[in-house]
Amino acid sequence: MARTKRKKISEVRLLPNVFSREDGDSEILLREYFANNNSISLEIGCGHGDYTIELAQIYPHRNFVGIDFKGARIYYGAKRVLDLKLPNSAFLLTGAEWLIGIFKKEKIEEIFIPFPDPHYKRKSIPKRLVSPEFLNIYKSVLRNDGRVHLKTDNTDFYRFALKTIEENDWNIIYTSLSLYNENPPEFLHNIKTKYEMHYLKEGRKIKYICFGLE
């Protein structure tokens, strides 16, 4: 297993739709790859890139970038994108903390954060993808009319996220403690990640927050 993982980590850097900060200016490289000036949306902590892939098929005139710092995770999604021949979908090997240095101010149309690690320990709160530090990063790269979509199955994380988002002057557009027991809003993309489908089979309730700057 370890050998297979190391092989994927090595091979993922060779795929034409995978980029890294180490390669140079990632934004320029992505623009050259997409060969257009269409809007960009991000899936943070993308894993296999479920949102990146599905959204790229739904919206062919938008560009989607999956962000993850683990190459073995990205490998599967990047290979699938190549098999599906989706020119508007790519991946970036990095952590969300580097977004400001990659994307210029107010460039990103939407940010998707599906089922992030809740980082249960109190000392790990700054690592949560909705900590004040990360929310400030999103403010720097998101368009004024942009939106952030957060999904989680963890109630404590949901409550922390909702409180932190409100305290940091974001506008809550929609929120739910049990997404699929309600009539979802029209703007909710009907995409379920592999983990989400597993959670639903276990009977877990999916929490959702959509928030923006205006």
PyMOL CGO cylinders between C-alpha atoms (Angstrom):
from pymol import cmd
from pymol.cgo import CYLINDER

trace = [
    CYLINDER, 0.00, 0.00, 0.00, 2.76, 2.43, 0.95, 0.3, 1, 1, 1, 1, 1, 1,
    CYLINDER, 2.76, 2.43, 0.95, 4.59, 1.69, -2.32, 0.3, 1, 1, 1, 1, 1, 1,
    CYLINDER, 4.59, 1.69, -2.32, 1.42, 2.37, -4.35, 0.3, 1, 1, 1, 1, 1, 1,
    CYLINDER, 1.42, 2.37, -4.35, 0.87, 5.64, -2.50, 0.3, 1, 1, 1, 1, 1, 1,
    CYLINDER, 0.87, 5.64, -2.50, 4.44, 6.77, -3.14, 0.3, 1, 1, 1, 1, 1, 1,
    CYLINDER, 4.44, 6.77, -3.14, 4.03, 5.91, -6.83, 0.3, 1, 1, 1, 1, 1, 1,
    CYLINDER, 4.03, 5.91, -6.83, 0.88, 8.07, -7.09, 0.3, 1, 1, 1, 1, 1, 1,
    CYLINDER, 0.88, 8.07, -7.09, 2.57, 10.97, -5.31, 0.3, 1, 1, 1, 1, 1, 1,
    CYLINDER, 2.57, 10.97, -5.31, 5.39, 10.78, -7.84, 0.3, 1, 1, 1, 1, 1, 1,
    CYLINDER, 5.39, 10.78, -7.84, 3.18, 10.33, -10.90, 0.3, 1, 1, 1, 1, 1, 1,
    CYLINDER, 3.18, 10.33, -10.90, 0.63, 13.00, -10.02, 0.3, 1, 1, 1, 1, 1, 1,
    CYLINDER, 0.63, 13.00, -10.02, 3.19, 15.76, -10.63, 0.3, 1, 1, 1, 1, 1, 1,
    CYLINDER, 3.19, 15.76, -10.63, 3.57, 14.53, -14.20, 0.3, 1, 1, 1, 1, 1, 1,
    CYLINDER, 3.57, 14.53, -14.20, -0.11, 14.87, -15.08, 0.3, 1, 1, 1, 1, 1, 1,
    CYLINDER, -0.11, 14.87, -15.08, -0.83, 17.87, -17.35, 0.3, 1, 1, 1, 1, 1, 1,
    CYLINDER, -0.83, 17.87, -17.35, -3.81, 19.04, -15.27, 0.3, 1, 1, 1, 1, 1, 1,
    CYLINDER, -3.81, 19.04, -15.27, -1.98, 19.10, -11.92, 0.3, 1, 1, 1, 1, 1, 1,
    CYLINDER, -1.98, 19.10, -11.92, -0.03, 22.15, -10.79, 0.3, 1, 1, 1, 1, 1, 1,
    CYLINDER, -0.03, 22.15, -10.79, 2.03, 23.14, -7.76, 0.3, 1, 1, 1, 1, 1, 1,
    CYLINDER, 2.03, 23.14, -7.76, 3.35, 26.36, -6.26, 0.3, 1, 1, 1, 1, 1, 1,
    CYLINDER, 3.35, 26.36, -6.26, 6.79, 24.94, -6.87, 0.3, 1, 1, 1, 1, 1, 1,
    CYLINDER, 6.79, 24.94, -6.87, 6.18, 25.14, -10.62, 0.3, 1, 1, 1, 1, 1, 1,
    CYLINDER, 6.18, 25.14, -10.62, 6.02, 28.95, -10.64, 0.3, 1, 1, 1, 1, 1, 1,
    CYLINDER, 6.02, 28.95, -10.64, 3.09, 31.36, -10.83, 0.3, 1, 1, 1, 1, 1, 1,
    CYLINDER, 3.09, 31.36, -10.83, 0.18, 28.95, -10.41, 0.3, 1, 1, 1, 1, 1, 1,
    CYLINDER, 0.18, 28.95, -10.41, -2.46, 31.42, -11.54, 0.3, 1, 1, 1, 1, 1, 1,
    CYLINDER, -2.46, 31.42, -11.54, -0.67, 32.07, -14.82, 0.3, 1, 1, 1, 1, 1, 1,
    CYLINDER, -0.67, 32.07, -14.82, -0.10, 28.33, -15.36, 0.3, 1, 1, 1, 1, 1, 1,
    CYLINDER, -0.10, 28.33, -15.36, -3.77, 27.61, -14.72, 0.3, 1, 1, 1, 1, 1, 1,
    CYLINDER, -3.77, 27.61, -14.72, -4.86, 30.36, -17.12, 0.3, 1, 1, 1, 1, 1, 1,
    CYLINDER, -4.86, 30.36, -17.12, -2.57, 28.96, -19.79, 0.3, 1, 1, 1, 1, 1, 1,
    CYLINDER, -2.57, 28.96, -19.79, -4.01, 25.49, -19.21, 0.3, 1, 1, 1, 1, 1, 1,
    CYLINDER, -4.01, 25.49, -19.21, -7.63, 26.68, -19.37, 0.3, 1, 1, 1, 1, 1, 1,
    CYLINDER, -7.63, 26.68, -19.37, -6.82, 28.95, -22.34, 0.3, 1, 1, 1, 1, 1, 1,
    CYLINDER, -6.82, 28.95, -22.34, -9.60, 31.36, -21.41, 0.3, 1, 1, 1, 1, 1, 1,
    CYLINDER, -9.60, 31.36, -21.41, -10.52, 34.11, -18.95, 0.3, 1, 1, 1, 1, 1, 1,
    CYLINDER, -10.52, 34.11, -18.95, -13.62, 32.40, -17.60, 0.3, 1, 1, 1, 1, 1, 1,
    CYLINDER, -13.62, 32.40, -17.60, -14.37, 32.59, -13.89, 0.3, 1, 1, 1, 1, 1, 1,
    CYLINDER, -14.37, 32.59, -13.89, -12.62, 30.23, -11.50, 0.3, 1, 1, 1, 1, 1, 1,
    CYLINDER, -12.62, 30.23, -11.50, -14.17, 28.33, -8.58, 0.3, 1, 1, 1, 1, 1, 1,
    CYLINDER, -14.17, 28.33, -8.58, -12.29, 26.29, -5.97, 0.3, 1, 1, 1, 1, 1, 1,
    CYLINDER, -12.29, 26.29, -5.97, -12.89, 23.04, -4.13, 0.3, 1, 1, 1, 1, 1, 1,
    CYLINDER, -12.89, 23.04, -4.13, -10.77, 23.17, -0.97, 0.3, 1, 1, 1, 1, 1, 1,
    CYLINDER, -10.77, 23.17, -0.97, -9.64, 19.88, 0.54, 0.3, 1, 1, 1, 1, 1, 1,
    CYLINDER, -9.64, 19.88, 0.54, -10.86, 18.30, -2.68, 0.3, 1, 1, 1, 1, 1, 1,
    CYLINDER, -10.86, 18.30, -2.68, -9.64, 14.74, -2.14, 0.3, 1, 1, 1, 1, 1, 1,
    CYLINDER, -9.64, 14.74, -2.14, -10.67, 12.91, -5.32, 0.3, 1, 1, 1, 1, 1, 1,
    CYLINDER, -10.67, 12.91, -5.32, -12.27, 16.09, -6.63, 0.3, 1, 1, 1, 1, 1, 1,
    CYLINDER, -12.27, 16.09, -6.63, -15.96, 15.17, -6.67, 0.3, 1, 1, 1, 1, 1, 1,
    CYLINDER, -15.96, 15.17, -6.67, -17.13, 18.78, -6.86, 0.3, 1, 1, 1, 1, 1, 1,
    CYLINDER, -17.13, 18.78, -6.86, -14.37, 19.81, -9.25, 0.3, 1, 1, 1, 1, 1, 1,
    CYLINDER, -14.37, 19.81, -9.25, -15.35, 17.09, -11.70, 0.3, 1, 1, 1, 1, 1, 1,
    CYLINDER, -15.35, 17.09, -11.70, -19.13, 17.25, -11.42, 0.3, 1, 1, 1, 1, 1, 1,
    CYLINDER, -19.13, 17.25, -11.42, -19.32, 21.03, -11.61, 0.3, 1, 1, 1, 1, 1, 1,
    CYLINDER, -19.32, 21.03, -11.61, -16.99, 21.13, -14.61, 0.3, 1, 1, 1, 1, 1, 1,
    CYLINDER, -16.99, 21.13, -14.61, -19.47, 18.94, -16.46, 0.3, 1, 1, 1, 1, 1, 1,
    CYLINDER, -19.47, 18.94, -16.46, -22.48, 21.01, -15.41, 0.3, 1, 1, 1, 1, 1, 1,
    CYLINDER, -22.48, 21.01, -15.41, -20.86, 24.38, -16.21, 0.3, 1, 1, 1, 1, 1, 1,
    CYLINDER, -20.86, 24.38, -16.21, -18.58, 24.03, -19.25, 0.3, 1, 1, 1, 1, 1, 1,
    CYLINDER, -18.58, 24.03, -19.25, -18.04, 27.81, -19.43, 0.3, 1, 1, 1, 1, 1, 1,
    CYLINDER, -18.04, 27.81, -19.43, -16.58, 28.03, -15.94, 0.3, 1, 1, 1, 1, 1, 1,
    CYLINDER, -16.58, 28.03, -15.94, -13.22, 26.78, -14.65, 0.3, 1, 1, 1, 1, 1, 1,
    CYLINDER, -13.22, 26.78, -14.65, -12.87, 24.60, -11.56, 0.3, 1, 1, 1, 1, 1, 1,
    CYLINDER, -12.87, 24.60, -11.56, -9.74, 23.93, -9.50, 0.3, 1, 1, 1, 1, 1, 1,
    CYLINDER, -9.74, 23.93, -9.50, -9.45, 21.25, -6.84, 0.3, 1, 1, 1, 1, 1, 1,
    CYLINDER, -9.45, 21.25, -6.84, -7.07, 22.17, -4.00, 0.3, 1, 1, 1, 1, 1, 1,
    CYLINDER, -7.07, 22.17, -4.00, -5.39, 19.61, -1.78, 0.3, 1, 1, 1, 1, 1, 1,
    CYLINDER, -5.39, 19.61, -1.78, -1.92, 19.23, -0.32, 0.3, 1, 1, 1, 1, 1, 1,
    CYLINDER, -1.92, 19.23, -0.32, -1.90, 15.44, -0.66, 0.3, 1, 1, 1, 1, 1, 1,
    CYLINDER, -1.90, 15.44, -0.66, -0.93, 14.24, -4.11, 0.3, 1, 1, 1, 1, 1, 1,
    CYLINDER, -0.93, 14.24, -4.11, -2.17, 10.69, -3.60, 0.3, 1, 1, 1, 1, 1, 1,
    CYLINDER, -2.17, 10.69, -3.60, -5.70, 12.06, -3.13, 0.3, 1, 1, 1, 1, 1, 1,
    CYLINDER, -5.70, 12.06, -3.13, -5.59, 14.30, -6.18, 0.3, 1, 1, 1, 1, 1, 1,
    CYLINDER, -5.59, 14.30, -6.18, -4.21, 11.53, -8.39, 0.3, 1, 1, 1, 1, 1, 1,
    CYLINDER, -4.21, 11.53, -8.39, -7.56, 9.75, -8.83, 0.3, 1, 1, 1, 1, 1, 1,
    CYLINDER, -7.56, 9.75, -8.83, -9.50, 12.91, -9.62, 0.3, 1, 1, 1, 1, 1, 1,
    CYLINDER, -9.50, 12.91, -9.62, -6.90, 14.21, -12.06, 0.3, 1, 1, 1, 1, 1, 1,
    CYLINDER, -6.90, 14.21, -12.06, -6.83, 10.91, -13.93, 0.3, 1, 1, 1, 1, 1, 1,
    CYLINDER, -6.83, 10.91, -13.93, -10.61, 10.85, -14.10, 0.3, 1, 1, 1, 1, 1, 1,
    CYLINDER, -10.61, 10.85, -14.10, -10.68, 14.40, -15.50, 0.3, 1, 1, 1, 1, 1, 1,
    CYLINDER, -10.68, 14.40, -15.50, -8.28, 13.35, -18.24, 0.3, 1, 1, 1, 1, 1, 1,
    CYLINDER, -8.28, 13.35, -18.24, -10.42, 10.31, -19.04, 0.3, 1, 1, 1, 1, 1, 1,
    CYLINDER, -10.42, 10.31, -19.04, -13.53, 12.50, -19.23, 0.3, 1, 1, 1, 1, 1, 1,
    CYLINDER, -13.53, 12.50, -19.23, -11.66, 15.11, -21.29, 0.3, 1, 1, 1, 1, 1, 1,
    CYLINDER, -11.66, 15.11, -21.29, -12.74, 18.06, -19.18, 0.3, 1, 1, 1, 1, 1, 1,
    CYLINDER, -12.74, 18.06, -19.18, -10.62, 21.05, -20.25, 0.3, 1, 1, 1, 1, 1, 1,
    CYLINDER, -10.62, 21.05, -20.25, -12.16, 23.31, -17.57, 0.3, 1, 1, 1, 1, 1, 1,
    CYLINDER, -12.16, 23.31, -17.57, -11.05, 21.22, -14.59, 0.3, 1, 1, 1, 1, 1, 1,
    CYLINDER, -11.05, 21.22, -14.59, -7.60, 21.15, -12.97, 0.3, 1, 1, 1, 1, 1, 1,
    CYLINDER, -7.60, 21.15, -12.97, -5.91, 20.50, -9.63, 0.3, 1, 1, 1, 1, 1, 1,
    CYLINDER, -5.91, 20.50, -9.63, -3.48, 22.42, -7.48, 0.3, 1, 1, 1, 1, 1, 1,
    CYLINDER, -3.48, 22.42, -7.48, -1.16, 20.80, -4.96, 0.3, 1, 1, 1, 1, 1, 1,
    CYLINDER, -1.16, 20.80, -4.96, -1.19, 23.23, -2.06, 0.3, 1, 1, 1, 1, 1, 1,
    CYLINDER, -1.19, 23.23, -2.06, -2.91, 24.15, 1.17, 0.3, 1, 1, 1, 1, 1, 1,
    CYLINDER, -2.91, 24.15, 1.17, -5.66, 26.76, 1.47, 0.3, 1, 1, 1, 1, 1, 1,
    CYLINDER, -5.66, 26.76, 1.47, -3.33, 28.97, 3.51, 0.3, 1, 1, 1, 1, 1, 1,
    CYLINDER, -3.33, 28.97, 3.51, -1.45, 29.81, 0.28, 0.3, 1, 1, 1, 1, 1, 1,
    CYLINDER, -1.45, 29.81, 0.28, -4.44, 31.04, -1.72, 0.3, 1, 1, 1, 1, 1, 1,
    CYLINDER, -4.44, 31.04, -1.72, -3.66, 34.75, -1.29, 0.3, 1, 1, 1, 1, 1, 1,
    CYLINDER, -3.66, 34.75, -1.29, -0.26, 34.27, -2.88, 0.3, 1, 1, 1, 1, 1, 1,
    CYLINDER, -0.26, 34.27, -2.88, -1.75, 32.34, -5.80, 0.3, 1, 1, 1, 1, 1, 1,
    CYLINDER, -1.75, 32.34, -5.80, -4.92, 34.20, -6.76, 0.3, 1, 1, 1, 1, 1, 1,
    CYLINDER, -4.92, 34.20, -6.76, -5.20, 37.95, -7.07, 0.3, 1, 1, 1, 1, 1, 1,
    CYLINDER, -5.20, 37.95, -7.07, -7.84, 39.81, -5.10, 0.3, 1, 1, 1, 1, 1, 1,
    CYLINDER, -7.84, 39.81, -5.10, -11.48, 39.16, -5.98, 0.3, 1, 1, 1, 1, 1, 1,
    CYLINDER, -11.48, 39.16, -5.98, -10.84, 36.52, -8.62, 0.3, 1, 1, 1, 1, 1, 1,
    CYLINDER, -10.84, 36.52, -8.62, -12.80, 33.53, -7.31, 0.3, 1, 1, 1, 1, 1, 1,
    CYLINDER, -12.80, 33.53, -7.31, -16.50, 33.05, -8.04, 0.3, 1, 1, 1, 1, 1, 1,
    CYLINDER, -16.50, 33.05, -8.04, -17.31, 30.24, -5.59, 0.3, 1, 1, 1, 1, 1, 1,
    CYLINDER, -17.31, 30.24, -5.59, -15.50, 28.22, -2.94, 0.3, 1, 1, 1, 1, 1, 1,
    CYLINDER, -15.50, 28.22, -2.94, -16.66, 24.72, -1.99, 0.3, 1, 1, 1, 1, 1, 1,
    CYLINDER, -16.66, 24.72, -1.99, -15.54, 23.15, 1.30, 0.3, 1, 1, 1, 1, 1, 1,
    CYLINDER, -15.54, 23.15, 1.30, -17.06, 19.65, 1.46, 0.3, 1, 1, 1, 1, 1, 1,
    CYLINDER, -17.06, 19.65, 1.46, -16.67, 17.78, 4.75, 0.3, 1, 1, 1, 1, 1, 1,
    CYLINDER, -16.67, 17.78, 4.75, -13.43, 19.30, 6.06, 0.3, 1, 1, 1, 1, 1, 1,
    CYLINDER, -13.43, 19.30, 6.06, -11.52, 17.81, 8.97, 0.3, 1, 1, 1, 1, 1, 1,
    CYLINDER, -11.52, 17.81, 8.97, -13.24, 19.25, 12.08, 0.3, 1, 1, 1, 1, 1, 1,
    CYLINDER, -13.24, 19.25, 12.08, -9.95, 19.24, 14.05, 0.3, 1, 1, 1, 1, 1, 1,
    CYLINDER, -9.95, 19.24, 14.05, -11.59, 18.31, 17.33, 0.3, 1, 1, 1, 1, 1, 1,
    CYLINDER, -11.59, 18.31, 17.33, -8.81, 19.40, 19.70, 0.3, 1, 1, 1, 1, 1, 1,
    CYLINDER, -8.81, 19.40, 19.70, -9.02, 22.99, 20.92, 0.3, 1, 1, 1, 1, 1, 1,
    CYLINDER, -9.02, 22.99, 20.92, -5.39, 23.67, 20.04, 0.3, 1, 1, 1, 1, 1, 1,
    CYLINDER, -5.39, 23.67, 20.04, -6.20, 22.70, 16.44, 0.3, 1, 1, 1, 1, 1, 1,
    CYLINDER, -6.20, 22.70, 16.44, -8.93, 25.34, 15.99, 0.3, 1, 1, 1, 1, 1, 1,
    CYLINDER, -8.93, 25.34, 15.99, -6.67, 27.56, 13.79, 0.3, 1, 1, 1, 1, 1, 1,
    CYLINDER, -6.67, 27.56, 13.79, -6.43, 24.64, 11.33, 0.3, 1, 1, 1, 1, 1, 1,
    CYLINDER, -6.43, 24.64, 11.33, -10.19, 24.55, 10.80, 0.3, 1, 1, 1, 1, 1, 1,
    CYLINDER, -10.19, 24.55, 10.80, -11.04, 25.73, 7.30, 0.3, 1, 1, 1, 1, 1, 1,
    CYLINDER, -11.04, 25.73, 7.30, -13.54, 28.22, 8.72, 0.3, 1, 1, 1, 1, 1, 1,
    CYLINDER, -13.54, 28.22, 8.72, -11.25, 29.71, 11.36, 0.3, 1, 1, 1, 1, 1, 1,
    CYLINDER, -11.25, 29.71, 11.36, -10.95, 33.53, 11.31, 0.3, 1, 1, 1, 1, 1, 1,
    CYLINDER, -10.95, 33.53, 11.31, -7.58, 33.19, 9.56, 0.3, 1, 1, 1, 1, 1, 1,
    CYLINDER, -7.58, 33.19, 9.56, -9.01, 31.16, 6.69, 0.3, 1, 1, 1, 1, 1, 1,
    CYLINDER, -9.01, 31.16, 6.69, -12.11, 33.35, 6.43, 0.3, 1, 1, 1, 1, 1, 1,
    CYLINDER, -12.11, 33.35, 6.43, -9.82, 36.36, 5.90, 0.3, 1, 1, 1, 1, 1, 1,
    CYLINDER, -9.82, 36.36, 5.90, -8.04, 34.47, 3.14, 0.3, 1, 1, 1, 1, 1, 1,
    CYLINDER, -8.04, 34.47, 3.14, -11.34, 33.75, 1.41, 0.3, 1, 1, 1, 1, 1, 1,
    CYLINDER, -11.34, 33.75, 1.41, -12.27, 37.43, 1.66, 0.3, 1, 1, 1, 1, 1, 1,
    CYLINDER, -12.27, 37.43, 1.66, -9.07, 38.33, -0.15, 0.3, 1, 1, 1, 1, 1, 1,
    CYLINDER, -9.07, 38.33, -0.15, -9.62, 36.07, -3.15, 0.3, 1, 1, 1, 1, 1, 1,
    CYLINDER, -9.62, 36.07, -3.15, -13.43, 35.94, -3.45, 0.3, 1, 1, 1, 1, 1, 1,
    CYLINDER, -13.43, 35.94, -3.45, -15.41, 38.23, -5.71, 0.3, 1, 1, 1, 1, 1, 1,
    CYLINDER, -15.41, 38.23, -5.71, -17.77, 40.60, -3.91, 0.3, 1, 1, 1, 1, 1, 1,
    CYLINDER, -17.77, 40.60, -3.91, -20.73, 38.62, -5.28, 0.3, 1, 1, 1, 1, 1, 1,
    CYLINDER, -20.73, 38.62, -5.28, -19.03, 35.28, -4.64, 0.3, 1, 1, 1, 1, 1, 1,
    CYLINDER, -19.03, 35.28, -4.64, -20.25, 32.52, -2.34, 0.3, 1, 1, 1, 1, 1, 1,
    CYLINDER, -20.25, 32.52, -2.34, -18.73, 29.91, -0.05, 0.3, 1, 1, 1, 1, 1, 1,
    CYLINDER, -18.73, 29.91, -0.05, -20.45, 26.55, 0.39, 0.3, 1, 1, 1, 1, 1, 1,
    CYLINDER, -20.45, 26.55, 0.39, -19.68, 24.43, 3.47, 0.3, 1, 1, 1, 1, 1, 1,
    CYLINDER, -19.68, 24.43, 3.47, -20.94, 20.90, 4.18, 0.3, 1, 1, 1, 1, 1, 1,
    CYLINDER, -20.94, 20.90, 4.18, -20.30, 18.81, 7.28, 0.3, 1, 1, 1, 1, 1, 1,
    CYLINDER, -20.30, 18.81, 7.28, -21.83, 15.93, 9.20, 0.3, 1, 1, 1, 1, 1, 1,
    CYLINDER, -21.83, 15.93, 9.20, -20.35, 17.20, 12.48, 0.3, 1, 1, 1, 1, 1, 1,
    CYLINDER, -20.35, 17.20, 12.48, -22.77, 19.26, 14.62, 0.3, 1, 1, 1, 1, 1, 1,
    CYLINDER, -22.77, 19.26, 14.62, -20.08, 20.87, 16.80, 0.3, 1, 1, 1, 1, 1, 1,
    CYLINDER, -20.08, 20.87, 16.80, -18.10, 21.93, 13.75, 0.3, 1, 1, 1, 1, 1, 1,
    CYLINDER, -18.10, 21.93, 13.75, -21.27, 23.31, 12.14, 0.3, 1, 1, 1, 1, 1, 1,
    CYLINDER, -21.27, 23.31, 12.14, -22.03, 25.41, 15.22, 0.3, 1, 1, 1, 1, 1, 1,
    CYLINDER, -22.03, 25.41, 15.22, -18.45, 26.65, 15.41, 0.3, 1, 1, 1, 1, 1, 1,
    CYLINDER, -18.45, 26.65, 15.41, -18.54, 27.53, 11.71, 0.3, 1, 1, 1, 1, 1, 1,
    CYLINDER, -18.54, 27.53, 11.71, -21.84, 29.40, 11.94, 0.3, 1, 1, 1, 1, 1, 1,
    CYLINDER, -21.84, 29.40, 11.94, -20.68, 31.43, 14.96, 0.3, 1, 1, 1, 1, 1, 1,
    CYLINDER, -20.68, 31.43, 14.96, -17.29, 32.24, 13.45, 0.3, 1, 1, 1, 1, 1, 1,
    CYLINDER, -17.29, 32.24, 13.45, -18.74, 33.23, 10.07, 0.3, 1, 1, 1, 1, 1, 1,
    CYLINDER, -18.74, 33.23, 10.07, -21.21, 35.63, 11.69, 0.3, 1, 1, 1, 1, 1, 1,
    CYLINDER, -21.21, 35.63, 11.69, -18.55, 37.12, 13.99, 0.3, 1, 1, 1, 1, 1, 1,
    CYLINDER, -18.55, 37.12, 13.99, -16.31, 37.85, 11.00, 0.3, 1, 1, 1, 1, 1, 1,
    CYLINDER, -16.31, 37.85, 11.00, -18.89, 39.96, 9.15, 0.3, 1, 1, 1, 1, 1, 1,
    CYLINDER, -18.89, 39.96, 9.15, -19.98, 37.51, 6.48, 0.3, 1, 1, 1, 1, 1, 1,
    CYLINDER, -19.98, 37.51, 6.48, -23.53, 37.37, 5.20, 0.3, 1, 1, 1, 1, 1, 1,
    CYLINDER, -23.53, 37.37, 5.20, -25.28, 34.06, 5.90, 0.3, 1, 1, 1, 1, 1, 1,
    CYLINDER, -25.28, 34.06, 5.90, -27.27, 33.24, 2.75, 0.3, 1, 1, 1, 1, 1, 1,
    CYLINDER, -27.27, 33.24, 2.75, -28.65, 29.86, 3.75, 0.3, 1, 1, 1, 1, 1, 1,
    CYLINDER, -28.65, 29.86, 3.75, -28.08, 27.38, 6.55, 0.3, 1, 1, 1, 1, 1, 1,
    CYLINDER, -28.08, 27.38, 6.55, -29.47, 23.97, 7.47, 0.3, 1, 1, 1, 1, 1, 1,
    CYLINDER, -29.47, 23.97, 7.47, -29.00, 21.42, 10.23, 0.3, 1, 1, 1, 1, 1, 1,
    CYLINDER, -29.00, 21.42, 10.23, -30.55, 18.69, 8.08, 0.3, 1, 1, 1, 1, 1, 1,
    CYLINDER, -30.55, 18.69, 8.08, -30.15, 19.57, 4.43, 0.3, 1, 1, 1, 1, 1, 1,
    CYLINDER, -30.15, 19.57, 4.43, -32.04, 16.69, 2.85, 0.3, 1, 1, 1, 1, 1, 1,
    CYLINDER, -32.04, 16.69, 2.85, -35.03, 16.98, 5.16, 0.3, 1, 1, 1, 1, 1, 1,
    CYLINDER, -35.03, 16.98, 5.16, -35.79, 20.39, 3.65, 0.3, 1, 1, 1, 1, 1, 1,
    CYLINDER, -35.79, 20.39, 3.65, -36.46, 21.82, 0.23, 0.3, 1, 1, 1, 1, 1, 1,
    CYLINDER, -36.46, 21.82, 0.23, -32.94, 22.86, -0.81, 0.3, 1, 1, 1, 1, 1, 1,
    CYLINDER, -32.94, 22.86, -0.81, -32.40, 26.30, -2.35, 0.3, 1, 1, 1, 1, 1, 1,
    CYLINDER, -32.40, 26.30, -2.35, -32.12, 26.57, -6.12, 0.3, 1, 1, 1, 1, 1, 1,
    CYLINDER, -32.12, 26.57, -6.12, -28.45, 27.52, -5.97, 0.3, 1, 1, 1, 1, 1, 1,
    CYLINDER, -28.45, 27.52, -5.97, -27.49, 24.33, -4.10, 0.3, 1, 1, 1, 1, 1, 1,
    CYLINDER, -27.49, 24.33, -4.10, -25.59, 22.07, -6.47, 0.3, 1, 1, 1, 1, 1, 1,
    CYLINDER, -25.59, 22.07, -6.47, -26.97, 18.53, -6.23, 0.3, 1, 1, 1, 1, 1, 1,
    CYLINDER, -26.97, 18.53, -6.23, -23.58, 16.88, -5.78, 0.3, 1, 1, 1, 1, 1, 1,
    CYLINDER, -23.58, 16.88, -5.78, -22.78, 14.27, -3.16, 0.3, 1, 1, 1, 1, 1, 1,
    CYLINDER, -22.78, 14.27, -3.16, -19.21, 13.27, -2.42, 0.3, 1, 1, 1, 1, 1, 1,
    CYLINDER, -19.21, 13.27, -2.42, -18.20, 9.69, -1.71, 0.3, 1, 1, 1, 1, 1, 1,
    CYLINDER, -18.20, 9.69, -1.71, -18.03, 10.48, 2.01, 0.3, 1, 1, 1, 1, 1, 1,
    CYLINDER, -18.03, 10.48, 2.01, -21.42, 12.20, 1.95, 0.3, 1, 1, 1, 1, 1, 1,
    CYLINDER, -21.42, 12.20, 1.95, -23.13, 9.18, 0.43, 0.3, 1, 1, 1, 1, 1, 1,
    CYLINDER, -23.13, 9.18, 0.43, -21.50, 7.01, 3.10, 0.3, 1, 1, 1, 1, 1, 1,
    CYLINDER, -21.50, 7.01, 3.10, -22.69, 9.35, 5.86, 0.3, 1, 1, 1, 1, 1, 1,
    CYLINDER, -22.69, 9.35, 5.86, -26.23, 9.37, 4.47, 0.3, 1, 1, 1, 1, 1, 1,
    CYLINDER, -26.23, 9.37, 4.47, -26.30, 5.55, 4.46, 0.3, 1, 1, 1, 1, 1, 1,
    CYLINDER, -26.30, 5.55, 4.46, -25.34, 5.67, 8.13, 0.3, 1, 1, 1, 1, 1, 1,
    CYLINDER, -25.34, 5.67, 8.13, -28.27, 7.99, 8.80, 0.3, 1, 1, 1, 1, 1, 1,
    CYLINDER, -28.27, 7.99, 8.80, -26.21, 11.06, 9.59, 0.3, 1, 1, 1, 1, 1, 1,
    CYLINDER, -26.21, 11.06, 9.59, -27.72, 14.49, 9.00, 0.3, 1, 1, 1, 1, 1, 1,
    CYLINDER, -27.72, 14.49, 9.00, -25.86, 16.75, 6.60, 0.3, 1, 1, 1, 1, 1, 1,
    CYLINDER, -25.86, 16.75, 6.60, -25.31, 20.33, 7.74, 0.3, 1, 1, 1, 1, 1, 1,
    CYLINDER, -25.31, 20.33, 7.74, -24.84, 23.11, 5.20, 0.3, 1, 1, 1, 1, 1, 1,
    CYLINDER, -24.84, 23.11, 5.20, -23.92, 26.79, 5.25, 0.3, 1, 1, 1, 1, 1, 1,
    CYLINDER, -23.92, 26.79, 5.25, -23.81, 29.12, 2.27, 0.3, 1, 1, 1, 1, 1, 1,
    CYLINDER, -23.81, 29.12, 2.27, -22.26, 32.51, 2.97, 0.3, 1, 1, 1, 1, 1, 1,
    CYLINDER, -22.26, 32.51, 2.97, -20.89, 35.49, 1.09, 0.3, 1, 1, 1, 1, 1, 1,
    CYLINDER, -20.89, 35.49, 1.09, -19.65, 39.06, 1.32, 0.3, 1, 1, 1, 1, 1, 1,
    CYLINDER, -19.65, 39.06, 1.32, -22.91, 40.68, 0.26, 0.3, 1, 1, 1, 1, 1, 1,
]
cmd.load_cgo(trace, "trace")
